[in-house]
Amino acid sequence: MLISCAFIFSLTGCAGQKTTQTGFIPKETYGQMTHQKDHTDDLVYVSPKIGITKYRFIVIDPVVWHPVAKAPKLNPKAEARMTTAFHDSLAKALAHDFQVVTPEECGTACDNTIRVRAAITNIRRSKWYYNAIPVIAGFAAGAAGGGMPPIPPPFPGGASEELVATDAVTGETLMAVATYNNGMPWNALGQWLPYAHAKRAFRLASELMDEEFHKIKKNDPTQLASRKPS
């Protein structure tokens, strides 16, 4: 059985996610993005001129499906569910450091506001009928006290994302993130639910952007007041 799992995984390794360059992030910005110390698989750009103390609000544009050439096709209902899930993750994460306002509240431009655009650039759904064998084998090995590590599932699911944060008035790029995440062997439930690992990737991408903003704010002693955007 273990040989069969390894064989299946070797045939499906192409299902894994990676950072993408679709053109959603401007080419000149992408060229300045670098790997981060604590996130070596991700690419991040932070403007050296970002004056974080002026920004009190975040407006998040509707997330879009902006796929790479070989991404799977999404039907309209799945696309809507995934873009909404990513948008909700962004709103939850960025609310830790900013007041989130709607595009309608902000209009075309808002003072003291960061506008976030985000795209899902690749996605893979988990396929339980392929993942069942390694998941069951892993449980069996654990029950037998074999001590073997979890067996990587052949179709774990996951997603890739590109994000851009700009000044809502000037359009200046303040931050850009290209990131991805694949399903983990220890997350057994995610091997069965089609897009559970993709949604986890959205959450981690959102938290990564907020983490970068938080690091900048942490080094600034100014406490941001909370008020409605002008």
C-alpha positions as CSV (number, residue, x, y, z in Angstrom):
1,M,0.0,0.0,0.0
2,L,2.8,2.4,0.8
3,I,4.3,1.8,-2.6
4,S,1.0,2.6,-4.2
5,C,0.7,5.9,-2.3
6,A,4.2,6.9,-3.3
7,F,3.5,6.0,-6.9
8,I,0.3,8.0,-6.9
9,F,2.0,11.0,-5.4
10,S,4.8,10.9,-7.9
11,L,2.2,11.1,-10.7
12,T,0.4,14.0,-9.2
13,G,3.2,16.2,-7.9
14,C,2.2,18.9,-10.5
15,A,-0.9,19.6,-8.4
16,G,1.1,21.7,-5.9
17,Q,0.8,25.4,-5.7
18,K,3.6,28.0,-6.1
19,T,4.1,31.8,-6.4
20,T,2.7,33.2,-9.6
21,Q,3.3,36.1,-11.9
22,T,0.2,36.8,-13.8
23,G,0.5,40.5,-14.4
24,F,-2.0,41.3,-11.6
25,I,1.0,42.8,-9.7
26,P,2.7,45.4,-11.9
27,K,5.8,44.1,-13.5
28,E,8.0,46.8,-12.1
29,T,6.7,46.0,-8.6
30,Y,7.1,42.3,-9.0
31,G,10.8,42.9,-9.9
32,Q,11.3,44.5,-6.5
33,M,9.7,41.7,-4.4
34,T,11.9,39.6,-2.2
35,H,11.6,36.5,0.0
36,Q,11.1,37.3,3.7
37,K,13.1,35.8,6.6
38,D,10.1,34.1,8.2
39,H,8.3,33.4,4.9
40,T,11.0,32.1,2.5
41,D,8.5,30.8,0.0
42,D,6.6,34.1,-0.4
43,L,7.5,37.2,-2.3
44,V,6.8,40.6,-0.6
45,Y,7.4,44.2,-1.6
46,V,7.0,47.1,0.9
47,S,7.5,50.7,-0.2
48,P,10.4,52.4,1.6
49,K,8.3,55.5,1.6
50,I,5.2,54.1,3.3
51,G,4.1,56.6,5.9
52,I,1.9,54.1,7.9
53,T,0.8,56.6,10.5
54,K,-1.4,58.5,8.0
55,Y,-3.5,55.4,7.2
56,R,-6.5,54.6,9.4
57,F,-8.7,52.7,7.0
58,I,-8.7,49.8,4.6
59,V,-11.0,49.3,1.7
60,I,-11.0,45.9,0.0
61,D,-12.0,45.7,-3.6
62,P,-13.9,42.6,-4.7
63,V,-11.5,39.7,-5.0
64,V,-11.0,38.4,-8.6
65,W,-10.2,35.1,-10.2
66,H,-7.1,35.9,-12.3
67,P,-5.7,32.5,-13.2
68,V,-2.4,31.4,-14.6
69,A,-2.4,29.7,-18.0
70,K,-2.7,26.1,-16.7
71,A,-5.1,26.8,-13.8
72,P,-8.2,24.6,-13.7
73,K,-11.5,26.1,-14.8
74,L,-13.9,27.2,-12.2
75,N,-17.6,27.3,-12.7
76,P,-19.3,30.6,-11.8
77,K,-20.7,29.3,-8.5
78,A,-17.3,27.9,-7.3
79,E,-15.6,31.1,-8.4
80,A,-18.1,33.2,-6.5
81,R,-17.6,31.1,-3.4
82,M,-13.8,31.2,-3.5
83,T,-13.5,35.0,-4.2
84,T,-16.0,35.7,-1.4
85,A,-14.1,33.4,1.0
86,F,-10.8,35.2,0.2
87,H,-12.5,38.6,0.7
88,D,-13.9,37.6,4.0
89,S,-10.4,36.4,5.1
90,L,-8.9,39.7,4.2
91,A,-11.5,41.7,6.0
92,K,-11.0,39.6,9.2
93,A,-7.2,39.7,9.1
94,L,-6.8,43.4,8.2
95,A,-9.3,44.5,10.8
96,H,-6.7,43.8,13.4
97,D,-4.7,46.9,12.4
98,F,-7.2,49.1,10.5
99,Q,-10.8,50.0,10.3
100,V,-12.3,48.2,7.3
101,V,-14.7,50.3,5.2
102,T,-16.7,49.3,2.1
103,P,-15.9,50.5,-1.4
104,E,-19.3,52.4,-1.3
105,E,-18.2,54.3,1.9
106,C,-14.8,55.1,0.3
107,G,-15.9,55.9,-3.3
108,T,-13.2,56.4,-5.9
109,A,-10.7,57.9,-3.4
110,C,-10.4,58.2,0.4
111,D,-7.9,60.1,2.4
112,N,-6.0,58.1,5.0
113,T,-7.0,54.9,3.4
114,I,-5.3,51.9,1.9
115,R,-7.0,50.1,-1.0
116,V,-6.4,46.4,-1.3
117,R,-6.8,44.4,-4.5
118,A,-6.4,40.7,-4.4
119,A,-6.6,37.8,-6.9
120,I,-6.8,34.1,-6.7
121,T,-4.3,33.0,-9.4
122,N,-4.4,29.3,-9.1
123,I,-6.4,26.8,-7.2
124,R,-6.7,23.0,-6.7
125,R,-9.5,21.2,-5.0
126,S,-8.9,18.2,-2.8
127,K,-9.9,14.9,-4.3
128,W,-11.0,12.5,-1.5
129,Y,-11.1,9.4,-3.7
130,Y,-7.3,9.7,-4.3
131,N,-6.5,11.0,-0.8
132,A,-8.3,8.2,1.0
133,I,-5.6,5.6,0.6
134,P,-2.7,7.6,2.1
135,V,-4.9,9.1,4.8
136,I,-6.1,5.7,5.9
137,A,-2.6,4.2,5.7
138,G,-1.3,7.1,7.9
139,F,-4.0,6.4,10.5
140,A,-3.3,2.7,10.4
141,A,0.4,3.2,10.9
142,G,-0.2,5.5,13.8
143,A,-2.6,3.0,15.4
144,A,0.0,0.3,15.0
145,G,2.6,2.5,16.7
146,G,4.7,2.6,13.6
147,G,5.8,6.1,14.3
148,M,5.9,7.0,10.5
149,P,5.3,10.5,9.4
150,P,2.0,11.5,7.7
151,I,1.9,10.3,4.1
152,P,1.5,13.3,1.7
153,P,-1.9,13.1,0.0
154,P,-1.7,13.1,-3.9
155,F,-4.4,15.7,-4.3
156,P,-4.3,17.9,-1.2
157,G,-5.7,21.1,-2.7
158,G,-4.5,24.6,-2.1
159,A,-4.3,28.0,-3.8
160,S,-2.0,30.8,-5.0
161,E,-2.7,34.5,-4.5
162,E,-1.4,37.9,-5.6
163,L,-2.2,41.0,-3.5
164,V,-1.5,44.7,-4.0
165,A,-2.1,47.5,-1.5
166,T,-2.1,51.1,-2.8
167,D,-2.8,54.6,-1.5
168,A,-6.5,55.1,-2.1
169,V,-5.9,58.7,-3.4
170,T,-2.6,58.6,-5.3
171,G,-2.6,55.0,-6.4
172,E,1.0,54.6,-5.2
173,T,1.9,50.9,-4.5
174,L,2.5,50.5,-0.8
175,M,2.8,46.7,-0.6
176,A,2.6,43.7,-2.8
177,V,2.4,40.0,-1.9
178,A,2.7,36.8,-4.0
179,T,2.0,33.7,-1.9
180,Y,0.6,30.2,-1.9
181,N,-0.2,27.3,0.3
182,N,-0.8,23.6,-0.2
183,G,-2.7,21.2,1.9
184,M,-0.9,19.6,4.8
185,P,-0.9,15.9,5.5
186,W,-1.9,16.4,9.1
187,N,-5.1,18.2,8.2
188,A,-7.2,15.1,7.5
189,L,-10.5,16.9,7.1
190,G,-9.0,19.0,4.4
191,Q,-8.2,15.9,2.3
192,W,-12.0,15.2,2.1
193,L,-13.5,18.7,1.7
194,P,-13.0,20.0,-1.9
195,Y,-11.8,23.5,-1.1
196,A,-10.9,23.4,2.6
197,H,-7.2,23.7,1.9
198,A,-7.8,26.5,-0.6
199,K,-9.7,28.5,2.1
200,R,-6.8,27.9,4.5
201,A,-4.5,29.4,1.8
202,F,-6.7,32.5,1.6
203,R,-6.5,32.9,5.4
204,L,-2.7,32.6,5.5
205,A,-2.3,35.0,2.6
206,S,-4.5,37.5,4.4
207,E,-2.6,37.1,7.7
208,L,0.7,37.5,5.8
209,M,-0.4,40.9,4.5
210,D,-1.6,42.0,7.9
211,E,1.6,40.7,9.5
212,E,3.6,42.9,7.2
213,F,1.5,46.0,8.0
214,H,1.7,45.2,11.7
215,K,5.5,45.0,11.6
216,I,5.6,48.5,10.2
217,K,3.1,49.9,12.7
218,K,4.8,48.2,15.6
219,N,7.9,50.3,14.9
220,D,5.9,53.5,14.9
221,P,4.9,55.0,18.3
222,T,2.0,56.9,16.9
223,Q,-1.4,55.5,17.9
224,L,-3.9,55.6,15.0
225,A,-7.2,57.3,15.8
226,S,-10.4,55.9,14.4
227,R,-12.7,58.0,12.4
228,K,-14.8,57.9,9.2
229,P,-12.9,58.4,5.9
230,S,-13.2,61.8,4.3
